[in-house]
Amino acid sequence: MPTESQRVLVLNSTDIKLLLPMRECIEVMSNALADLTRGEFLQPLRMVVRPPEARGVMAMMPAYRQGPRSAYGLKAICFFYGNAAFNKDAHQGCVLLSSGETGELLAIMNATAITAIRTAAVSGLATRLLSRKDAHDLAIVGSGGQARMHLRAFSEVRQIKRARVVSLNPDHPKQLADEMRDELPFPVEPMTSVEDALKDADLIVTATNAREPVIRRDWIADGAHVTGIGTYSPESREIDSATMAAARIFVDRRESALNEAGDFILPLKEGLLTNDSIVGEIGEVLLGQVSGRISNEEITLFKSLGLAIEDLACAEYLYQKATREGVGTWIPFE
């Protein structure tokens, strides 16, 4: 908590990667999503600023934790998908952590690092809950930072024996495979065809900035678990309507999916889905309020939008751990 002489903790990306390993983040996300279902968080929908002439957009994502350890969190993040040309992440911004008792700012944290880790951690958590226990063949559509993070996250929750990566840019999967060769206990195979990459895969991730579907139902094996993370706009989608209609659908938060997820909203408008097509939230599965996978043959699908409460939970965890371990930089802030 802030002292009489207020100071603010600053955590850069190096600090966050040190303090928030994937295995720990998966458990932090598990607790946060369960707490969301218990009603311990308040979270409005994100606000997105989309200037028509700008090269990117800004999203504001606030959240509040209620109760004896109350806290405010705010992520202000820009999405600039052209940043790959500058060798920069598409996500740029900060996460602010403030005291729920006094409103004083406690910490400023690199949002790029938090977003990268927690997004994959939530996918890993959903995969642990929804995929077949023997699932081991992973296919990732997309070869950016989230592809790397999902390789790490999925290796924490399933015994991956094979991973295939495919991208619109044919050079990127090979680069990713070369980078990850010595880090992972399984091979990463670069592919040039999405259909070939998905053949017989029982774990599928879409991590692109596509506006139109990049996967089709007839490419997906029965019994697969699909994770869609790349789109957050009502007008964009990575997953085709036939796959959405065939799958048992889970989300991080219903309200967010019904307002922001083009993967769900577009087939809903086509009459292929109803609001009740969302079986449940991950927090409801964690608390036993909703059943997850109910057969080995069904396709399960997790549509992730990323939630402000996930950023807040990470910020709380990082603040406490950094304070204990003496990591980060404290600056006067009065």
C-alpha positions in Angstrom: 0.0 0.0 0.0 1.2 3.6 -0.6 3.1 5.3 2.3 2.9 8.9 3.3 5.6 9.6 0.7 3.8 8.2 -2.3 5.9 6.1 -4.7 4.8 4.2 -7.8 6.2 0.8 -8.9 7.3 0.6 -12.5 7.6 -2.8 -14.1 9.0 -3.1 -17.6 8.7 -6.1 -19.9 11.8 -7.8 -18.5 10.5 -7.5 -15.0 7.1 -9.0 -15.9 8.6 -11.9 -17.8 10.7 -12.7 -14.8 7.9 -12.4 -12.3 5.1 -14.0 -14.3 6.1 -17.4 -15.7 3.4 -19.1 -17.7 2.6 -21.8 -15.2 2.0 -19.3 -12.4 -0.1 -17.1 -14.7 -2.4 -20.0 -15.6 -3.3 -20.3 -11.9 -3.7 -16.6 -11.5 -6.1 -16.6 -14.4 -8.0 -19.6 -13.0 -8.5 -17.7 -9.7 -9.5 -14.5 -11.5 -12.1 -16.1 -13.8 -13.6 -18.0 -10.9 -13.8 -14.7 -8.9 -15.5 -13.1 -11.9 -18.2 -15.7 -11.8 -18.5 -15.3 -8.0 -19.3 -11.6 -8.6 -16.1 -10.2 -7.1 -15.3 -8.0 -10.1 -17.0 -5.1 -11.8 -16.1 -4.7 -15.5 -17.7 -2.5 -18.1 -17.2 -3.3 -21.8 -14.0 -2.0 -23.3 -14.1 1.4 -25.1 -12.3 1.5 -28.4 -11.3 4.7 -30.1 -11.2 4.1 -33.9 -10.2 7.4 -35.8 -10.8 6.7 -39.5 -7.5 8.2 -40.5 -5.3 6.6 -37.8 -3.0 3.7 -38.3 -4.2 2.0 -35.2 -6.9 2.0 -32.5 -6.8 2.6 -28.7 -8.8 0.5 -26.2 -9.5 1.5 -22.6 -10.2 -1.5 -20.3 -11.1 -0.7 -16.7 -12.0 -3.1 -13.9 -12.6 -3.0 -10.1 -12.1 -5.8 -7.5 -14.7 -5.6 -4.7 -14.2 -6.7 -1.1 -11.5 -6.3 1.5 -8.6 -6.3 -1.0 -10.3 -3.8 -3.4 -8.3 -2.4 -6.3 -8.8 -0.6 -9.6 -7.1 -1.6 -12.8 -7.0 0.2 -16.1 -5.3 -1.0 -19.3 -4.8 1.6 -22.0 -3.6 -0.2 -25.0 -3.1 0.6 -28.7 -3.4 -2.0 -31.5 -1.2 -1.2 -34.5 -1.1 -4.3 -36.7 1.4 -2.7 -39.0 4.0 -2.7 -36.2 5.5 -6.0 -37.5 7.2 -3.9 -40.2 9.1 -2.1 -37.4 9.8 -5.3 -35.4 7.4 -4.2 -32.7 4.5 -5.9 -31.1 1.1 -4.9 -32.3 -0.1 -4.3 -28.7 1.4 -1.2 -27.0 0.4 0.4 -23.8 0.3 0.2 -20.0 -1.6 -1.3 -17.1 -2.3 0.9 -14.1 -3.0 -0.5 -10.7 -4.6 1.8 -8.1 -5.6 1.4 -4.5 -9.2 0.6 -3.8 -8.9 2.4 -0.4 -7.5 5.8 -1.4 -7.4 5.7 -5.2 -3.6 6.3 -5.2 -1.7 5.0 -8.1 0.4 2.0 -7.1 2.0 0.7 -10.2 2.6 1.3 -13.9 3.2 -1.9 -15.9 4.1 -2.8 -19.5 0.8 -3.9 -21.1 2.5 -5.7 -24.0 4.1 -8.2 -21.7 1.1 -8.7 -19.5 -1.3 -9.1 -22.5 1.0 -11.6 -24.2 1.4 -13.9 -21.2 -2.2 -13.7 -19.8 -3.9 -14.2 -23.1 -2.0 -17.5 -23.7 -2.5 -18.5 -20.0 -6.3 -18.2 -20.3 -6.1 -20.3 -23.5 -4.1 -22.8 -21.6 -6.6 -22.9 -18.8 -9.5 -23.3 -21.2 -7.6 -26.1 -22.9 -7.0 -27.9 -19.6 -10.7 -27.7 -18.9 -12.2 -28.4 -22.4 -9.8 -30.5 -24.5 -9.5 -34.2 -24.5 -7.0 -35.4 -21.8 -5.0 -37.2 -24.5 -4.9 -34.3 -26.9 -1.4 -33.9 -28.2 -1.4 -32.6 -31.8 -1.3 -28.8 -31.9 -1.9 -26.5 -34.9 -1.5 -22.8 -34.8 -2.7 -20.4 -37.5 -0.6 -17.3 -37.0 3.1 -16.9 -36.3 3.5 -13.8 -34.2 4.1 -13.3 -30.5 0.9 -15.1 -29.5 1.9 -18.2 -31.4 5.1 -18.4 -29.3 3.2 -17.8 -26.1 0.5 -20.5 -27.0 3.2 -23.0 -27.7 4.5 -22.4 -24.1 1.0 -22.3 -22.5 -0.2 -25.5 -24.2 3.0 -27.4 -23.2 2.0 -26.6 -19.6 -1.4 -28.3 -19.8 -1.1 -31.1 -22.3 1.6 -33.6 -23.4 2.2 -32.0 -26.8 4.0 -34.4 -29.2 3.7 -32.3 -32.4 3.0 -28.7 -33.3 2.4 -27.2 -36.7 2.4 -23.4 -37.5 1.1 -21.7 -40.6 0.9 -18.1 -41.5 0.0 -15.8 -44.4 3.7 -14.9 -44.6 5.4 -18.2 -45.5 8.7 -17.2 -44.0 7.4 -16.5 -40.5 6.5 -20.1 -39.5 10.1 -21.2 -40.3 11.5 -18.4 -38.2 9.3 -19.3 -35.3 10.2 -23.0 -35.6 13.9 -22.1 -35.5 13.5 -19.8 -32.5 11.6 -22.4 -30.5 13.6 -25.4 -31.4 15.7 -25.5 -28.2 13.0 -24.3 -25.9 10.3 -26.9 -26.3 10.3 -30.7 -25.9 8.4 -31.3 -29.1 9.0 -30.3 -32.8 7.5 -27.2 -34.3 6.8 -27.8 -38.0 6.4 -24.8 -40.4 3.5 -25.3 -42.8 2.3 -23.4 -45.9 -1.3 -24.6 -46.1 -3.8 -24.0 -43.3 -5.8 -27.1 -44.4 -2.7 -29.3 -44.1 -1.7 -27.8 -40.8 -5.1 -28.6 -39.3 -5.2 -32.2 -40.6 -5.9 -34.5 -37.6 -5.0 -31.8 -35.1 -6.8 -32.1 -31.8 -5.8 -28.7 -30.5 -6.2 -25.7 -32.8 -5.4 -22.0 -32.2 -6.3 -19.1 -34.4 -4.0 -16.1 -33.6 -4.3 -13.8 -36.6 -5.5 -10.3 -37.4 -7.8 -11.6 -40.2 -11.1 -10.1 -40.9 -12.5 -13.2 -42.7 -12.3 -16.9 -41.6 -9.0 -18.6 -41.8 -10.3 -22.1 -40.8 -13.2 -24.1 -42.1 -15.3 -26.8 -40.5 -14.3 -29.5 -43.0 -10.7 -29.0 -42.0 -11.3 -29.8 -38.3 -11.3 -33.3 -36.9 -14.1 -34.5 -34.6 -13.0 -34.2 -31.0 -10.8 -31.2 -31.5 -10.6 -28.2 -29.2 -10.4 -24.8 -31.0 -9.2 -21.6 -29.4 -9.9 -18.3 -31.2 -8.0 -15.3 -29.9 -7.1 -13.1 -32.8 -10.2 -10.9 -33.3 -12.1 -8.6 -30.9 -14.3 -6.7 -33.3 -18.0 -7.4 -34.2 -17.1 -7.1 -37.9 -14.1 -9.5 -37.9 -13.7 -13.2 -37.5 -11.2 -16.0 -37.9 -13.6 -19.0 -37.6 -16.2 -19.9 -40.2 -19.9 -20.1 -39.3 -20.1 -23.8 -39.9 -17.5 -24.4 -37.2 -19.2 -22.1 -34.8 -22.5 -23.9 -35.4 -21.0 -27.3 -34.9 -19.0 -26.5 -31.8 -19.8 -26.5 -28.1 -18.9 -22.8 -27.4 -17.3 -21.4 -24.3 -16.2 -17.8 -23.6 -14.4 -15.8 -21.0 -17.4 -13.5 -20.5 -20.9 -13.7 -22.2 -21.5 -9.9 -22.3 -18.1 -9.4 -24.1 -18.8 -12.1 -26.6 -22.3 -10.9 -27.4 -21.0 -7.4 -28.0 -17.5 -7.8 -29.3 -16.9 -11.2 -30.8 -17.4 -11.2 -34.6 -16.7 -15.0 -34.6 -20.0 -15.3 -32.6 -22.0 -12.2 -33.7 -21.8 -12.8 -37.5 -23.2 -16.4 -37.5 -25.7 -15.2 -34.9 -26.9 -12.6 -37.5 -27.0 -15.4 -40.1 -29.4 -17.4 -37.9 -27.0 -20.2 -37.3 -26.6 -19.4 -33.6 -28.6 -18.1 -30.7 -27.5 -16.4 -27.5 -28.0 -19.7 -25.8 -25.4 -21.3 -28.1 -22.8 -20.1 -25.6 -22.7 -23.0 -23.2 -20.9 -21.2 -20.5 -18.0 -19.0 -19.2 -14.7 -20.5 -18.2 -15.4 -19.4 -14.6 -18.7 -21.3 -14.6 -16.8 -24.4 -15.7 -14.2 -23.9 -12.9 -16.9 -23.6 -10.3 -18.8 -26.7 -11.6 -21.8 -24.6 -12.6 -21.5 -25.7 -16.3 -20.2 -28.9 -17.7 -17.2 -28.7 -20.0 -16.5 -31.4 -22.6 -19.1 -34.1 -22.5 -17.8 -36.5 -25.2 -14.6 -37.3 -27.0 -16.2 -36.7 -30.4 -17.6 -33.2 -30.0 -15.7 -30.1 -31.0 -15.2 -27.7 -28.2 -14.4 -24.0 -28.9 -13.2 -21.3 -26.6 -13.6 -17.7 -27.9 -11.3 -15.4 -26.0 -11.6 -11.7 -26.1 -9.3 -10.8 -23.2 -10.8 -9.1 -20.1 -9.8 -6.2 -18.0 -10.1 -8.3 -14.9 -7.4 -10.6 -16.2 -5.1 -7.6 -16.5 -6.1 -6.4 -13.0 -5.4 -9.8 -11.5 -2.0 -10.0 -13.2 -1.2 -6.5 -11.9 -2.2 -7.4 -8.3 -0.1 -10.5 -8.5 2.9 -8.7 -10.0 2.7 -5.9 -7.5 2.8 -8.2 -4.5 5.5 -10.4 -5.9 7.7 -7.5 -7.1 7.4 -5.9 -3.7 8.5 -9.2 -1.9 11.4 -9.9 -4.3 12.7 -6.4 -4.8 12.0 -6.3 -8.6 11.2 -3.2 -10.5 11.8 0.5 -10.1 10.1 2.8 -7.6 9.6 6.4 -8.5 8.3 9.4 -6.5 4.8 10.3 -7.5 3.4 13.3 -5.5 
